[in-house]
Amino acid sequence: GKSATVREIIRVLRSQARNGLIPKFNHVELNALRLQTPKHAYSTIAEELMGQKFSPEKGNIVLDKRFKEGKGSDGRVTVLILDELDLLVTRKQEVLYNIFEWPTHKKSRLVVIGIANTLDVPERLLPRIASRLGSNRVAFAPYSWEQLKKIVTSRLESLEGCSDAYAPSTLDLICRKVASVNGDARRALELARRAAEVAEARINVEKITSATPGDTSAEGAAARAKARTEKVTMEDVRQAQSEMFDGPHMKLIHAASFYERMFLVALVKSLQMAGTTTVDMGTVMQIMKLMCKDVRVNVPEPPIGSGTRIASRLRSTHLILSDSSTQRNLQQLSLSVPTADVTFALVENAENSDMPWVKLVL
């Protein structure tokens, strides 16, 4: 809901600008996930403002002149939205330094709003960058199942003929299931959509089965009426859940050994803390050791050097990716499956597994 909230605010401000209530302004939205490299942020911003393509180096020069000296500016305030800000946190953080340094100049007329998936991004920035950040921070908690139900219901009501497409309690099941893992509204909508597709396929089969030529009996009429009025049922939702959450990679996660699953937990935690798509082996093993010592976990640490063997096995099942670094602790690791799927697979039946503590860690 972070990006959606900011977009709604921008929409309201644009409406006010059109009505003359506030001055007109420029709006640039940058999603770091779509950048080839962090430096391509310069190209994207410059293209949005200038209407022409630039190389990263040229874009940086053009933007420097605009925001530091006012050259090429149209006099309007520019609102720059940095989505997935975590991904711009590189080792030297040069791009972030430049972006947050621009608003400090009198002629910049620039406002920067960052959207990140981790709360500690400001603390992970270099002091020279952190000192340029404003103190305003808004934290977004995961959606509760009631909030998810409200979102899904609202979406259904906006579609003609869909407001009563689900049998009672089916939406509760969908939203409770998603809320128990990560409260992702997109996941809830995706599950609701897939359940509807399962129901549609089932109803079509029922219609064909019940449409016996010449059958004028009461039973035939009842069967046809049932097919016409059928809704998305609990069984449809369970089948959709099975398709979405019990795919091959989910089964591989369930089949992994205890320390392999713990390694995946440590990798997910490391990626969340780093706010990047890759992290080094040393960091993952350090998190894993801390988890082992946690009183809630309290298990023996894996043998020295076992990290490489665990990563190799997980790589062979295509659950993770790694580079070919010869230095073990510097080897870069990433997930090759969605983070949400790994979290769901590990958390879903945590109480009945050998890792009941995983819900507290993730």
C-alpha positions, 0 to 999 in steps of 0.5 A: 500500500505504500506506492498506492498511497503516494500515487493517490496523494499525487493524484489529489495534488494534480487535481488541486493544481488543475483547479488552481488551488496550488501551483503546477508541479512536475512528478517523476516516479522512479522504480529501482527494480526497473533500472539496469544499474543504479546509475541509470536512475540519472537517465530515467529522471532526466528523460522524464523531465527533459523528454529526451534520452541520456546516458547515465553520465550525461543524465547526471551532468544535466540533472546537476545543472538543473538542480544546482544551478537552475539551468533548464528548469521550468520553474516548477517544483519537481516531486521525485518518488524513489520506489524500492529505495532499498535497491539503490543502497550500494557500497559507495551509495553515490547515486543516493548521495547525489539525489539527496544532495540536490534538494539542499541547493536553493535553485533545486525546487526538488522534493524527494520521497523514498519508498522502502521495504525495510524500516532501517534504510536511513540507519544503513545509509552513510552519514553524509547521506543520512544527514540530508534526509528529513525526519518524517517517516511513515511506517506501513504495517502488514494488512490484517485479514479484515483489511484484506477482505475490505480491499478484495470486496471493494475490488469485486464491487467495482466489477459488474456482477462480481459482488456476490460471486463468492459463497459466504466465508470464502473471502474470509478463508482467502484473506486469513490465509494471506494475512497469516503469512505476509498480509500482501494485498496483491497475493490475496487478489491473486488467490481470489482471481485463481479461485474464481477461475477454478470455479468457472471451469468447474461450473462449465463442466457441470453445465455440460454434464447437466445439459442432457438433450431432451431432459425435461425432468425436475432433476435435470432442471434443478441441475441446470439451475444449480450450474447457473447459480453456483458460486466460488466455494471453499473447495475452489479456494483450497484448489487454488491455494494448492496450485499457488502454494504447493507448486514444485518449488514449494515441495522442494522447500518442504523436502529440504533438510532442517539446516537447509530450511534454516539457511533459507530463513537466514537468506530471507532475513539477510535480504530483508535487512540489506534491502537488496536482491543479493547478499554474501555468504558470510552475512547469511551464515552470521544470521544463521549462527545468531538464529541458532543461539536464539533461545526460541530456536536453541539448536546446535550451530551447523559445522564449520564450512557447511554453508557452502555445501548447503548452498550447493544443494539448494542451488542444485534444486534451483531454490537459490542462485550463487556466483562463482566466487572462490572466496567462500564468505564473499560468494553472492547469493539470491533467491531464484523463487519469490520471497513470498513463496519461501516465507509461505512454505516455511510459515504455513505449518510452522506449529506442526513442523520442526521449526515452530519458531520460524513465524517469530523470525520471519 
